[in-house]
Amino acid sequence: MSVHLADQDRKALIVALSHRPGLAAAGTAVLPELNGLGAVSCGTDTAEDGRRVWAVLDL
């Protein structure tokens, strides 16, 4: 697993990547939790390099 951080326009992007190809997207329970913590937007998807969960937060 790796975590990537970036900032732009007083917002922070946080991405967690599993690095395990072939994993199906898990339940969406994490997204309401991220919104509850103040995420401006958030999402999850899968790709060849694994599952990603991301959130954008105001700084």
PDB file of N, CA, C and O in Angstrom, chain B, residues numbered from 101:
ATOM      1  N   MET B 101       0.843  -1.160   0.000  1.00  0.00           N
ATOM      2  CA  MET B 101       0.000   0.000   0.000  1.00  0.00           C
ATOM      3  C   MET B 101       0.892   1.227   0.000  1.00  0.00           C
ATOM      4  O   MET B 101       1.952   1.244   0.626  1.00  0.00           O
ATOM      5  N   SER B 102       0.447   2.253  -0.711  1.00  0.00           N
ATOM      6  CA  SER B 102       1.148   3.526  -0.667  1.00  0.00           C
ATOM      7  C   SER B 102       0.127   4.647  -0.538  1.00  0.00           C
ATOM      8  O   SER B 102      -1.027   4.514  -0.947  1.00  0.00           O
ATOM      9  N   VAL B 103       0.580   5.751   0.038  1.00  0.00           N
ATOM     10  CA  VAL B 103      -0.250   6.936   0.209  1.00  0.00           C
ATOM     11  C   VAL B 103       0.446   8.079  -0.507  1.00  0.00           C
ATOM     12  O   VAL B 103       1.644   8.298  -0.328  1.00  0.00           O
ATOM     13  N   HIS B 104      -0.309   8.805  -1.318  1.00  0.00           N
ATOM     14  CA  HIS B 104       0.226   9.915  -2.096  1.00  0.00           C
ATOM     15  C   HIS B 104      -0.501  11.189  -1.680  1.00  0.00           C
ATOM     16  O   HIS B 104      -1.717  11.189  -1.493  1.00  0.00           O
ATOM     17  N   LEU B 105       0.261  12.275  -1.537  1.00  0.00           N
ATOM     18  CA  LEU B 105      -0.295  13.559  -1.133  1.00  0.00           C
ATOM     19  C   LEU B 105       0.054  14.617  -2.163  1.00  0.00           C
ATOM     20  O   LEU B 105       1.150  14.610  -2.725  1.00  0.00           O
ATOM     21  N   ALA B 106      -0.883  15.529  -2.412  1.00  0.00           N
ATOM     22  CA  ALA B 106      -0.639  16.662  -3.299  1.00  0.00           C
ATOM     23  C   ALA B 106      -1.481  17.827  -2.808  1.00  0.00           C
ATOM     24  O   ALA B 106      -2.498  17.633  -2.143  1.00  0.00           O
ATOM     25  N   ASP B 107      -1.048  19.048  -3.143  1.00  0.00           N
ATOM     26  CA  ASP B 107      -1.853  20.208  -2.787  1.00  0.00           C
ATOM     27  C   ASP B 107      -1.991  21.135  -3.981  1.00  0.00           C
ATOM     28  O   ASP B 107      -1.100  21.219  -4.827  1.00  0.00           O
ATOM     29  N   GLN B 108      -3.122  21.833  -4.038  1.00  0.00           N
ATOM     30  CA  GLN B 108      -3.389  22.799  -5.094  1.00  0.00           C
ATOM     31  C   GLN B 108      -4.571  23.651  -4.667  1.00  0.00           C
ATOM     32  O   GLN B 108      -5.567  23.130  -4.164  1.00  0.00           O
ATOM     33  N   ASP B 109      -4.467  24.938  -4.862  1.00  0.00           N
ATOM     34  CA  ASP B 109      -5.568  25.861  -4.569  1.00  0.00           C
ATOM     35  C   ASP B 109      -6.123  25.686  -3.158  1.00  0.00           C
ATOM     36  O   ASP B 109      -7.337  25.664  -2.960  1.00  0.00           O
ATOM     37  N   ARG B 110      -5.216  25.560  -2.169  1.00  0.00           N
ATOM     38  CA  ARG B 110      -5.593  25.419  -0.756  1.00  0.00           C
ATOM     39  C   ARG B 110      -6.452  24.189  -0.485  1.00  0.00           C
ATOM     40  O   ARG B 110      -7.300  24.192   0.407  1.00  0.00           O
ATOM     41  N   LYS B 111      -6.221  23.144  -1.266  1.00  0.00           N
ATOM     42  CA  LYS B 111      -6.869  21.856  -1.054  1.00  0.00           C
ATOM     43  C   LYS B 111      -5.788  20.771  -1.064  1.00  0.00           C
ATOM     44  O   LYS B 111      -4.769  20.902  -1.743  1.00  0.00           O
ATOM     45  N   ALA B 112      -6.021  19.717  -0.315  1.00  0.00           N
ATOM     46  CA  ALA B 112      -5.094  18.584  -0.280  1.00  0.00           C
ATOM     47  C   ALA B 112      -5.767  17.372  -0.909  1.00  0.00           C
ATOM     48  O   ALA B 112      -6.926  17.074  -0.618  1.00  0.00           O
ATOM     49  N   LEU B 113      -5.041  16.682  -1.765  1.00  0.00           N
ATOM     50  CA  LEU B 113      -5.499  15.422  -2.345  1.00  0.00           C
ATOM     51  C   LEU B 113      -4.733  14.302  -1.669  1.00  0.00           C
ATOM     52  O   LEU B 113      -3.502  14.316  -1.641  1.00  0.00           O
ATOM     53  N   ILE B 114      -5.450  13.333  -1.124  1.00  0.00           N
ATOM     54  CA  ILE B 114      -4.853  12.166  -0.486  1.00  0.00           C
ATOM     55  C   ILE B 114      -5.351  10.933  -1.227  1.00  0.00           C
ATOM     56  O   ILE B 114      -6.556  10.722  -1.361  1.00  0.00           O
ATOM     57  N   VAL B 115      -4.410  10.120  -1.708  1.00  0.00           N
ATOM     58  CA  VAL B 115      -4.755   8.906  -2.453  1.00  0.00           C
ATOM     59  C   VAL B 115      -4.066   7.718  -1.783  1.00  0.00           C
ATOM     60  O   VAL B 115      -2.864   7.760  -1.522  1.00  0.00           O
ATOM     61  N   ALA B 116      -4.819   6.670  -1.508  1.00  0.00           N
ATOM     62  CA  ALA B 116      -4.269   5.408  -1.001  1.00  0.00           C
ATOM     63  C   ALA B 116      -4.412   4.378  -2.121  1.00  0.00           C
ATOM     64  O   ALA B 116      -5.502   4.188  -2.660  1.00  0.00           O
ATOM     65  N   LEU B 117      -3.317   3.718  -2.465  1.00  0.00           N
ATOM     66  CA  LEU B 117      -3.287   2.745  -3.553  1.00  0.00           C
ATOM     67  C   LEU B 117      -2.854   1.392  -3.004  1.00  0.00           C
ATOM     68  O   LEU B 117      -1.846   1.291  -2.305  1.00  0.00           O
ATOM     69  N   SER B 118      -3.627   0.345  -3.326  1.00  0.00           N
ATOM     70  CA  SER B 118      -3.366  -0.985  -2.757  1.00  0.00           C
ATOM     71  C   SER B 118      -2.192  -1.715  -3.407  1.00  0.00           C
ATOM     72  O   SER B 118      -1.546  -2.527  -2.746  1.00  0.00           O
ATOM     73  N   HIS B 119      -1.899  -1.452  -4.677  1.00  0.00           N
ATOM     74  CA  HIS B 119      -0.843  -2.157  -5.423  1.00  0.00           C
ATOM     75  C   HIS B 119      -1.122  -3.658  -5.515  1.00  0.00           C
ATOM     76  O   HIS B 119      -0.188  -4.449  -5.646  1.00  0.00           O
ATOM     77  N   ARG B 120      -2.385  -4.054  -5.450  1.00  0.00           N
ATOM     78  CA  ARG B 120      -2.755  -5.462  -5.583  1.00  0.00           C
ATOM     79  C   ARG B 120      -3.743  -5.582  -6.727  1.00  0.00           C
ATOM     80  O   ARG B 120      -4.947  -5.440  -6.518  1.00  0.00           O
ATOM     81  N   PRO B 121      -3.251  -5.844  -7.942  1.00  0.00           N
ATOM     82  CA  PRO B 121      -4.141  -5.961  -9.105  1.00  0.00           C
ATOM     83  C   PRO B 121      -5.207  -7.030  -8.896  1.00  0.00           C
ATOM     84  O   PRO B 121      -4.990  -8.026  -8.207  1.00  0.00           O
ATOM     85  N   GLY B 122      -6.346  -6.801  -9.500  1.00  0.00           N
ATOM     86  CA  GLY B 122      -7.406  -7.782  -9.482  1.00  0.00           C
ATOM     87  C   GLY B 122      -8.361  -7.671  -8.313  1.00  0.00           C
ATOM     88  O   GLY B 122      -9.341  -8.414  -8.261  1.00  0.00           O
ATOM     89  N   LEU B 123      -8.114  -6.769  -7.369  1.00  0.00           N
ATOM     90  CA  LEU B 123      -9.041  -6.625  -6.253  1.00  0.00           C
ATOM     91  C   LEU B 123     -10.303  -5.913  -6.719  1.00  0.00           C
ATOM     92  O   LEU B 123     -10.228  -4.882  -7.388  1.00  0.00           O
ATOM     93  N   ALA B 124     -11.430  -6.447  -6.375  1.00  0.00           N
ATOM     94  CA  ALA B 124     -12.698  -5.783  -6.693  1.00  0.00           C
ATOM     95  C   ALA B 124     -12.901  -4.626  -5.727  1.00  0.00           C
ATOM     96  O   ALA B 124     -12.397  -4.638  -4.604  1.00  0.00           O
ATOM     97  N   ALA B 125     -13.639  -3.640  -6.177  1.00  0.00           N
ATOM     98  CA  ALA B 125     -13.955  -2.508  -5.301  1.00  0.00           C
ATOM     99  C   ALA B 125     -14.722  -3.027  -4.097  1.00  0.00           C
ATOM    100  O   ALA B 125     -15.692  -3.772  -4.234  1.00  0.00           O
ATOM    101  N   ALA B 126     -14.279  -2.629  -2.938  1.00  0.00           N
ATOM    102  CA  ALA B 126     -14.951  -3.049  -1.707  1.00  0.00           C
ATOM    103  C   ALA B 126     -16.200  -2.205  -1.491  1.00  0.00           C
ATOM    104  O   ALA B 126     -16.526  -1.349  -2.314  1.00  0.00           O
ATOM    105  N   GLY B 127     -16.886  -2.443  -0.406  1.00  0.00           N
ATOM    106  CA  GLY B 127     -18.078  -1.671  -0.083  1.00  0.00           C
ATOM    107  C   GLY B 127     -17.783  -0.177  -0.049  1.00  0.00           C
ATOM    108  O   GLY B 127     -16.632   0.244   0.067  1.00  0.00           O
ATOM    109  N   THR B 128     -18.819   0.592  -0.150  1.00  0.00           N
ATOM    110  CA  THR B 128     -18.657   2.045  -0.206  1.00  0.00           C
ATOM    111  C   THR B 128     -18.809   2.702   1.161  1.00  0.00           C
ATOM    112  O   THR B 128     -19.000   3.916   1.228  1.00  0.00           O
ATOM    113  N   ALA B 129     -18.732   1.950   2.243  1.00  0.00           N
ATOM    114  CA  ALA B 129     -18.894   2.516   3.586  1.00  0.00           C
ATOM    115  C   ALA B 129     -17.834   3.559   3.907  1.00  0.00           C
ATOM    116  O   ALA B 129     -18.080   4.465   4.702  1.00  0.00           O
ATOM    117  N   VAL B 130     -16.662   3.442   3.300  1.00  0.00           N
ATOM    118  CA  VAL B 130     -15.589   4.388   3.598  1.00  0.00           C
ATOM    119  C   VAL B 130     -15.909   5.795   3.073  1.00  0.00           C
ATOM    120  O   VAL B 130     -15.461   6.780   3.660  1.00  0.00           O
ATOM    121  N   LEU B 131     -16.663   5.905   1.994  1.00  0.00           N
ATOM    122  CA  LEU B 131     -16.927   7.218   1.407  1.00  0.00           C
ATOM    123  C   LEU B 131     -17.752   8.120   2.326  1.00  0.00           C
ATOM    124  O   LEU B 131     -17.392   9.285   2.491  1.00  0.00           O
ATOM    125  N   PRO B 132     -18.838   7.640   2.931  1.00  0.00           N
ATOM    126  CA  PRO B 132     -19.547   8.501   3.889  1.00  0.00           C
ATOM    127  C   PRO B 132     -18.674   8.894   5.083  1.00  0.00           C
ATOM    128  O   PRO B 132     -18.805   9.995   5.617  1.00  0.00           O
ATOM    129  N   GLU B 133     -17.788   7.995   5.494  1.00  0.00           N
ATOM    130  CA  GLU B 133     -16.864   8.319   6.589  1.00  0.00           C
ATOM    131  C   GLU B 133     -15.952   9.479   6.204  1.00  0.00           C
ATOM    132  O   GLU B 133     -15.731  10.392   7.000  1.00  0.00           O
ATOM    133  N   LEU B 134     -15.420   9.441   4.973  1.00  0.00           N
ATOM    134  CA  LEU B 134     -14.556  10.527   4.502  1.00  0.00           C
ATOM    135  C   LEU B 134     -15.326  11.839   4.419  1.00  0.00           C
ATOM    136  O   LEU B 134     -14.796  12.888   4.783  1.00  0.00           O
ATOM    137  N   ASN B 135     -16.556  11.794   3.951  1.00  0.00           N
ATOM    138  CA  ASN B 135     -17.386  13.002   3.912  1.00  0.00           C
ATOM    139  C   ASN B 135     -17.626  13.530   5.320  1.00  0.00           C
ATOM    140  O   ASN B 135     -17.609  14.740   5.544  1.00  0.00           O
ATOM    141  N   GLY B 136     -17.848  12.632   6.262  1.00  0.00           N
ATOM    142  CA  GLY B 136     -18.065  13.036   7.643  1.00  0.00           C
ATOM    143  C   GLY B 136     -16.849  13.702   8.268  1.00  0.00           C
ATOM    144  O   GLY B 136     -16.976  14.485   9.209  1.00  0.00           O
ATOM    145  N   LEU B 137     -15.675  13.389   7.744  1.00  0.00           N
ATOM    146  CA  LEU B 137     -14.442  14.005   8.235  1.00  0.00           C
ATOM    147  C   LEU B 137     -14.154  15.337   7.547  1.00  0.00           C
ATOM    148  O   LEU B 137     -13.147  15.981   7.840  1.00  0.00           O
ATOM    149  N   GLY B 138     -15.034  15.752   6.632  1.00  0.00           N
ATOM    150  CA  GLY B 138     -14.887  17.056   5.994  1.00  0.00           C
ATOM    151  C   GLY B 138     -14.329  17.023   4.588  1.00  0.00           C
ATOM    152  O   GLY B 138     -13.888  18.059   4.090  1.00  0.00           O
ATOM    153  N   ALA B 139     -14.329  15.882   3.929  1.00  0.00           N
ATOM    154  CA  ALA B 139     -13.827  15.811   2.556  1.00  0.00           C
ATOM    155  C   ALA B 139     -14.717  16.641   1.642  1.00  0.00           C
ATOM    156  O   ALA B 139     -15.943  16.578   1.727  1.00  0.00           O
ATOM    157  N   VAL B 140     -14.085  17.426   0.762  1.00  0.00           N
ATOM    158  CA  VAL B 140     -14.807  18.188  -0.246  1.00  0.00           C
ATOM    159  C   VAL B 140     -15.375  17.232  -1.287  1.00  0.00           C
ATOM    160  O   VAL B 140     -16.508  17.394  -1.740  1.00  0.00           O
ATOM    161  N   SER B 141     -14.580  16.238  -1.660  1.00  0.00           N
ATOM    162  CA  SER B 141     -15.014  15.167  -2.553  1.00  0.00           C
ATOM    163  C   SER B 141     -14.162  13.942  -2.266  1.00  0.00           C
ATOM    164  O   SER B 141     -13.076  14.045  -1.697  1.00  0.00           O
ATOM    165  N   CYS B 142     -14.669  12.775  -2.669  1.00  0.00           N
ATOM    166  CA  CYS B 142     -13.932  11.543  -2.443  1.00  0.00           C
ATOM    167  C   CYS B 142     -14.467  10.478  -3.388  1.00  0.00           C
ATOM    168  O   CYS B 142     -15.547  10.624  -3.961  1.00  0.00           O
ATOM    169  N   GLY B 143     -13.695   9.403  -3.542  1.00  0.00           N
ATOM    170  CA  GLY B 143     -14.132   8.335  -4.420  1.00  0.00           C
ATOM    171  C   GLY B 143     -13.225   7.132  -4.317  1.00  0.00           C
ATOM    172  O   GLY B 143     -12.222   7.140  -3.604  1.00  0.00           O
ATOM    173  N   THR B 144     -13.597   6.104  -5.039  1.00  0.00           N
ATOM    174  CA  THR B 144     -12.818   4.878  -5.078  1.00  0.00           C
ATOM    175  C   THR B 144     -12.953   4.271  -6.465  1.00  0.00           C
ATOM    176  O   THR B 144     -13.998   4.403  -7.103  1.00  0.00           O
ATOM    177  N   ASP B 145     -11.910   3.613  -6.933  1.00  0.00           N
ATOM    178  CA  ASP B 145     -11.965   2.923  -8.213  1.00  0.00           C
ATOM    179  C   ASP B 145     -10.904   1.836  -8.240  1.00  0.00           C
ATOM    180  O   ASP B 145     -10.058   1.761  -7.349  1.00  0.00           O
ATOM    181  N   THR B 146     -10.952   1.006  -9.251  1.00  0.00           N
ATOM    182  CA  THR B 146      -9.937  -0.025  -9.431  1.00  0.00           C
ATOM    183  C   THR B 146      -9.303   0.153 -10.800  1.00  0.00           C
ATOM    184  O   THR B 146      -9.936   0.636 -11.739  1.00  0.00           O
ATOM    185  N   ALA B 147      -8.059  -0.240 -10.894  1.00  0.00           N
ATOM    186  CA  ALA B 147      -7.305  -0.160 -12.141  1.00  0.00           C
ATOM    187  C   ALA B 147      -6.327  -1.319 -12.167  1.00  0.00           C
ATOM    188  O   ALA B 147      -6.308  -2.139 -11.249  1.00  0.00           O
ATOM    189  N   GLU B 148      -5.515  -1.395 -13.210  1.00  0.00           N
ATOM    190  CA  GLU B 148      -4.538  -2.488 -13.331  1.00  0.00           C
ATOM    191  C   GLU B 148      -3.548  -2.515 -12.175  1.00  0.00           C
ATOM    192  O   GLU B 148      -3.030  -3.575 -11.825  1.00  0.00           O
ATOM    193  N   ASP B 149      -3.281  -1.343 -11.576  1.00  0.00           N
ATOM    194  CA  ASP B 149      -2.301  -1.293 -10.496  1.00  0.00           C
ATOM    195  C   ASP B 149      -2.921  -1.463  -9.109  1.00  0.00           C
ATOM    196  O   ASP B 149      -2.208  -1.372  -8.110  1.00  0.00           O
ATOM    197  N   GLY B 150      -4.226  -1.707  -9.024  1.00  0.00           N
ATOM    198  CA  GLY B 150      -4.868  -1.960  -7.742  1.00  0.00           C
ATOM    199  C   GLY B 150      -6.032  -1.026  -7.478  1.00  0.00           C
ATOM    200  O   GLY B 150      -6.472  -0.289  -8.361  1.00  0.00           O
ATOM    201  N   ARG B 151      -6.520  -1.067  -6.256  1.00  0.00           N
ATOM    202  CA  ARG B 151      -7.653  -0.248  -5.842  1.00  0.00           C
ATOM    203  C   ARG B 151      -7.162   1.086  -5.306  1.00  0.00           C
ATOM    204  O   ARG B 151      -6.175   1.142  -4.571  1.00  0.00           O
ATOM    205  N   ARG B 152      -7.854   2.164  -5.675  1.00  0.00           N
ATOM    206  CA  ARG B 152      -7.521   3.510  -5.179  1.00  0.00           C
ATOM    207  C   ARG B 152      -8.700   4.056  -4.381  1.00  0.00           C
ATOM    208  O   ARG B 152      -9.857   3.892  -4.767  1.00  0.00           O
ATOM    209  N   VAL B 153      -8.390   4.700  -3.274  1.00  0.00           N
ATOM    210  CA  VAL B 153      -9.365   5.482  -2.521  1.00  0.00           C
ATOM    211  C   VAL B 153      -8.765   6.864  -2.398  1.00  0.00           C
ATOM    212  O   VAL B 153      -7.605   7.006  -2.011  1.00  0.00           O
ATOM    213  N   TRP B 154      -9.553   7.903  -2.727  1.00  0.00           N
ATOM    214  CA  TRP B 154      -9.010   9.252  -2.706  1.00  0.00           C
ATOM    215  C   TRP B 154      -9.985  10.217  -2.041  1.00  0.00           C
ATOM    216  O   TRP B 154     -11.192   9.977  -2.003  1.00  0.00           O
ATOM    217  N   ALA B 155      -9.440  11.308  -1.522  1.00  0.00           N
ATOM    218  CA  ALA B 155     -10.249  12.354  -0.893  1.00  0.00           C
ATOM    219  C   ALA B 155      -9.563  13.701  -1.122  1.00  0.00           C
ATOM    220  O   ALA B 155      -8.336  13.797  -1.142  1.00  0.00           O
ATOM    221  N   VAL B 156     -10.381  14.730  -1.293  1.00  0.00           N
ATOM    222  CA  VAL B 156      -9.898  16.117  -1.398  1.00  0.00           C
ATOM    223  C   VAL B 156     -10.395  16.843  -0.151  1.00  0.00           C
ATOM    224  O   VAL B 156     -11.582  16.810   0.171  1.00  0.00           O
ATOM    225  N   LEU B 157      -9.460  17.503   0.548  1.00  0.00           N
ATOM    226  CA  LEU B 157      -9.778  18.223   1.782  1.00  0.00           C
ATOM    227  C   LEU B 157      -9.368  19.677   1.652  1.00  0.00           C
ATOM    228  O   LEU B 157      -8.348  19.987   1.037  1.00  0.00           O
ATOM    229  N   ASP B 158     -10.164  20.576   2.233  1.00  0.00           N
ATOM    230  CA  ASP B 158      -9.760  21.976   2.336  1.00  0.00           C
ATOM    231  C   ASP B 158      -8.619  22.094   3.326  1.00  0.00           C
ATOM    232  O   ASP B 158      -8.602  21.399   4.343  1.00  0.00           O
ATOM    233  N   LEU B 159      -7.670  22.964   3.041  1.00  0.00           N
ATOM    234  CA  LEU B 159      -6.562  23.200   3.988  1.00  0.00           C
ATOM    235  C   LEU B 159      -6.880  24.371   4.870  1.00  0.00           C
ATOM    236  O   LEU B 159      -6.077  24.731   5.732  1.00  0.00           O
TER     237      LEU B 159
END
